[in-house]
Amino acid sequence: MFDFKYFTPTKVIFGKDTEKQVADLIKEFGGTKVLIHYGGGSVVRSGLLKKVTDILEEAGINFVTLGGAVPNPHLSLVYEGIELCKREGVDFILAVGGGSAIDSAKAIGYGVANDGDVWDFYDYKRQATGCLPLGVILTMSATGSEMSSSSVITKEEGLVKRGYSSDFGRPKFAIMNPVLTMTLPDYQTACGCTDIMMHTMERYFSNGGNMELTDALAEGLLRTVMKNAVILRDEPENYDARAEVMWAGSLSHNGLTGCGNDGGDWATHKLEHELGGLYDVAHGAGLAALWGTWARYVYKDCLPRFKKFALNVMGVEAVGTDEEIAVRGIEAMEDFYRSINMPTNLRELGVDPTEEEYADMAHKCAAGVGGKMGSAKVLYEEDMLAIYKQSL
């Protein structure tokens, strides 16, 4: 195992009706003028936005609103939010929604707290020195952004999707009421479960340092999400299943399942970022469509981990060679994806890139990671191109 630092300062308020505490939490963390940042119409249609604004008005907290955050959140809206915050004297951001609204809120916070172009942070040109404080009312279990240091933004010009991580961007609080996720379409629930699992799997498939306890936590989280994803497929309003998945989403990406390793692989995420940037596909679905091909491409270089995954997570029988066991584990994961109506290749995702688009995605991916990436197996641009093409 490797030495590690574990830092997770977000205050979590979990359970039914917890959104009623939002005003007290904003005041606790010093907010006096709030930007309420949200996504599409679901927050409005469900009545949640009205409920939140009523609570803030009753508490005497001034606010402005900015909607429009979309999947693969756009840099242009981030710029709009930065200008709005500066003009209105905002000192706290409240993200109401899922990962897109939270990621966009983080980027706005960086832009307000730092001079210059906020895209510089996502383009790896410099580091943030602060972030406007923010809180979250979570409505979708997926990205784990409510407790993580990371955010992902898409620059429309050139269709470039990039992630940036900084502890300055960790939310001060996260309100998690599983009931608020019940309005999600079944497809988005399944995408969220896939993303949650992938955050843990990216850390699990590592060739650098492992801890028995961390592995057990990761394996248990994966089994829990798989079990409850199937329950939610059949019973979308099952509160307990929603709660299990919501808490797993936070634990999957707050650093817990990576303690003691080398930081993880993250190749599938980086490959999907280019896919999402070009085609605007749902992030979880894009991850599912790429994972099986990535796994077959790298498993021989990380065989002990893939065997352990097959046995401890997928329940594969310990029969045959290590390679045979590992491959059956990969196949079992793809079967799971299909069981919750997730794609297992680009064709099922509805994407059919041209040769030029394959090359463009591979080139952007390699450029975005400094030429190489991966822990299970180090990938270069030619490897990325091969994985994209084999994923069809």
N, C-alpha and C positions, 0 to 999 in steps of 0.2 A: 504493500500500500504506500501511497504518497502522503506527505503532510498536506493539510488543507485548512482553509478558512471558511467558516460557515457563518453567514450574516443574513438574517431574515427579519428585518425590523417591523414589518407590516403588522398592524393590529387587526386581527380577524374577528368579526362579529358574525356568527353563523347561526342560521335558523329562521323560523317563520316570523314574518313581520319586522325583521331587523332593520329594514330600510327606514322605519320610523325614528331611528336613532341618528339619522344623518346630520341633523343640525347640531346636536350636541358634539358629535365627532369633529365636525368642521371647526367649531369653536375651540375644542380641545387642542387642535393643531394650529390655531392662530388665524384661521380664515375669516376675513371680514367682507371681501368682495369676491364672488365666486363665478367662474366660468363653468356652466353646465354643458358638457360636451357629450354628444350622443350620436347615434347612427341613423338608421332609417326610420320608417313609420311605425315599427312594432312597439317601440317605447312610447310613442304617442297613442297608438290604437289601444294598447293595453291599459292606458290610464296612469302608467308609472311616472311619466314625466310630470303630469299635472299633480300627482301626489307629492312628488319631490318639491316642486316649486311652491306648493301650498305649505309644506312643512317649513321651508326656508323663509317664506313670507311671514308666517306666524312667529318664527324665531327672530325676526328682524334682521335677517341676513340678506344683503343685497346680492343680486346675481344678474348675469347676462347669459344667453344661451347660444350655442352653435351646434346645429345638427349637420348631417350629411356625411358622417364617417362611413366608409364602405369597406367591404372585404378588400384586402390588399390596400390599406388606407393611403390616400393620395397626399403628396407633398404640397400641392396647391392649397388644400384645405388647412394644412398645418400652417402655411404662411398666413392664411386668412385669420386663423386663431391667434397667432402671435400678434398681429396688428390689432386685433380686437382687444386682447388682454392689455396691451400697452396703452391703447387709447382709453380704456375704461378703468385702468388702475386695478386690475384683477390681481389678487394675491394668493388665490387658491383655485385649483381646478378639480372639478368633480366629473369623473367619467361615468356615464350611465349606459351600460351596454356590455358588449363582449370585447374580445381582444382588439378588434379594429379601433373602437372608440378609445380604449385604454392606451394602445400604442400611439395613436394620434395625439392623445392628451399628453403623453410623455414627451413627444417631439415638440409640441407647443410649449411645454414647460422648459425644455432645453433652450428653445428659441428666445423665450422671454428672459431667462436668467443669464444668457451668454450673448456677447456681441457677435456680429458676423452672421454668416449664412448657416442655418441649422443643418443643412445637408452636408456640411463639412464633416460632421460627426458620423453620419451614415456612410460617407465616402472615405472614411478612415484617414482624414487629413489632420484631425486634431481631436483632443479630448475635452468633454464638457467639464466645467468647474462648478456646476451647480444645476439645479432644476427647481422650477416653481413647485411648491408642495402640491400633491394631488391625492385624492381619495377615489374609491371605486364603489359603485353599486353594480354588482355583476349580474348579467342576465344570460350568459352563455358559458358553459363549462368547456374549455378548449385550450386556449393558449397558455394559461397560467400567468398571464401578464399581471394579474392582480397582486401577485407576490414576487414577481421576478424582477431582475434588473434590465431586462431586454425589451426592445420594441423593434418593429419592422415597418418600414415605410416604402412606398413605391413612388418613384419620380416618373411622372408621365412622359416627360421628354426622354426618349430613348428606351422607355419601358424598363427601367432599372429598379429592382427591388433589393433593398439592403437592410440589414439588421444592425442595431447598435446596442451595446450593453454598458450600463454604468449604475453603480449603487445610488447615485444621486436621484435616479429615476424611480426607485422603488416607492410604491404608494405608501402613504402614511397609515391608511386604513383600507380594509376591504370588507364591505358588507355583502354577505353571501346568504341569500334566501333561495333555497332550491325551488320554491314555488315559481319564482320569476323565470325559470328556464322552461316551464311547461308550455309556453306559447311557441316554442321553436318548432319548425318543420322537422319531420323525422330525419330527413337527409342531413340537416345541420346538426342534429343531435349525434348522428353517426360520425359525421366529420369531426365533431368535437372529441368524441371518444378516441378516434384514430389519432388526433393531434396529441392528446394527453399521453397515450401509450408511446407515441414516437418520441416525446420529450424524455421519457425514461429509457427507451431502447437506444437512443443516441448516446446516452451515458453508459449504458450496459455493455454495448459491443465495443470494448476498448482493449487495446493491447498494453495499456500502461497502468498498472496498479489496481488492485481490487481489495475490497473488504468484505468479509463474510456477512456482516450485519447489513452493510449497504446493499449487497446483492439480495439478501432476504427481503429487505424493504422494497426494492425494485420489483422483484418477482411477485411479491404479494400484491403490490399496486397493479401490476399488469393483469394478474388473474382476477382481481376485483373489478377492474374496468371491463374486462371481457365479459364476465358474468353479468354485470349490470347493463352493459350495452345491449345484450340480448334481451334482458328483461324490458328495457325501454323500447326496444323494437316492437314488442308485443303489448306493453303496458306503458304508453308514453306519459301517463299521469301518476306513475308510481313514485311517491315522495321519497321513500327510503332509497330507491335506486338512483334518483336524481341527486340526493344528498351524498351518496357514496361517490358518484362520478364527480360532483362539484369539488369535494374535498380532495379527491385524487388529482384533479386538474391543478390545484394549487401546489400540492406536494411534489408533483412531477416536474415542476419547473422553478422551484425556489432554491434549488441546489442540493436538497436532501439526498436524492438518489444518485448523486455524483461524488459524494464525500469519499475521498481516498483514492480516486482514480485520476487519470491524466486530463480530465475535462471532457472526455467522450469523443465521439466520431464526428457527428453533425453533417456528414456528406449528404445524406438524404434531404435534410432541410435546405442546404445550400443549393442542391440541384433543383429542388422544388421552387425555391425563390425565383429562379429564372423562368421556370414554367409558369408560375403564378404571375410574374411580371409581364410575360408575353401574352398569355391567354386569359388572365384574370379568373382562373379556376379557384374553387374552394380549396383552401390550404390543406385540410385534412384529406380530401379526396386526391389531391395531387401527391401527397405523401404516400398514400396507399398504392397509387398507381406506379410509383417508382420503387417502393421498398423491396419487393420481391426480386427485381432485376439487380438492384444494388447488392442484396444479400447473396445471391448466387455468384456475383462478380467477386465478392470479397471473402466469403466464408472460409475458404481454405487457409487464408492468412490469419484467421481468428478462430480457428476450429474449436479450441476448448470452450470458448464463450458460446458459440453457436450450439455446441452439444449440450452445454448446461442449460441454455435457453429452451432447447427442444425438450429436455427431460423435466425441468422444474417449472416451466411456464406452460408449454403446450401439451404436456402429459404424454409425450411420445414414449413408446416402450424402448428399453435399453437393449435392443436386438440389432445385430449387424455391426458394421464398422462405424467409427466416429463420423466419417463423412456421410454415411447413409443416414445415421441418426440426425445429423445437422440438416440435411436436405429435407427429411421428413418434417422437421420442425419448421422450416421455411414454408413448405407446402401447407402445413397445418395453419400457419398464420394467414396465408392467402385464403384458405377455406373460411377462416373467421371473418376476414374482410368481406368475402362474398355473402356470408350469412347476415351481415348488417347492411348489405347493399352498397358496399364500397367497391370502387374499381380496383383491378389488380394489374392493369396495364394502360397505356395511353389511349389505345383504341376504345376501351371501356370507359375511359374518362371523356371521350369525345374529341380527342385531339389527334391530329395527323400532321406533324410538322414536315416542312420541306427540308431538303438537304441543307439549304442555306440557313433555315431556322435552327436546325440541329447544331450546326457549326456556330451560329451566333450565341445560342444558349451556353454551349460548352465554353466558348471564349469568354463570355461575360462572367460565367461562374468561376473560371480559373482566375480571371483578373480580380474578381471580388474577394478571393481568398489568398491573394498573393502568389498564385501559381500552383499551389498544391494544398491538399486537405485530407483529413481522415486519420483515424487511429486503428480501426480494424484492418485497414489497408490504405496506404497513402495513395491518393489519386491525383493524376495530372490531367491536363486538358484532353489528351487522347483517351484517357480512361473515362472521363466525364462524357465525351462524345459517344464512346462505345455503350455506356449505360443508357444514355438517352435513346440511342438507336435500338438497343435490345429491349427497351421498355415498350415498344410498339406492340 
